[in-house]
Each structure stands twice: as structure tokens, then as C-alpha cells.
Amino acid sequence: MKTLIRQGAVSDYGKRETCRQPEACYWIVYDRAGNIKAILGKGQTIRKNFKTGRVDSLANYQGKGYAGIWFQIKEQ
């Protein structure tokens, strides 16, 4: 992520607990073993899961042994 920030592609990122506007962020969700389970687009309750191509929700990955990193893409 630090490289993407230096390149200007990502404006900010952080751990789940540091996110102030979850609906405005993309999310990478991973399990305890570090396996990426979802890459979610922006949205309130309904989001696109770019890994599966299906509709998904961040709520599906809360409190079930998953962790997440949020990020914001620098929009032009």
C-alpha cells in the first residue's frame, strides 16, 4: 500500500478499527491464515466482491475470524 500511495493510486488505508467512513472505502478481507477471502467495493450494505464477481457485504465478514484492511483509491 505504501508504494501505491507514493505512486498516487491510493490516497489512504488502514486497519478496520481506524476506518471513519467504511462506505467510502474498498476492503480487503482475509482470514487468520492470511488468505484473502474478499475484495469489496465501496457501498453501504451491498458491495461488489471483486474476487467472486458477486454481490456481497462487509457484514458477512465481521466477528467470524476475519480481519480487514480498508483503502481509498485516488479518484480523478
Secondary structure, DSSP 8 states (H G I E B T S, - for coil): -HHHHHHTSEEEEEEGGG-S-GGGSEEEEEETT--EEEEE-S-SS-EEETTTTEEE-GGGGSSSSEEEEEEEE---
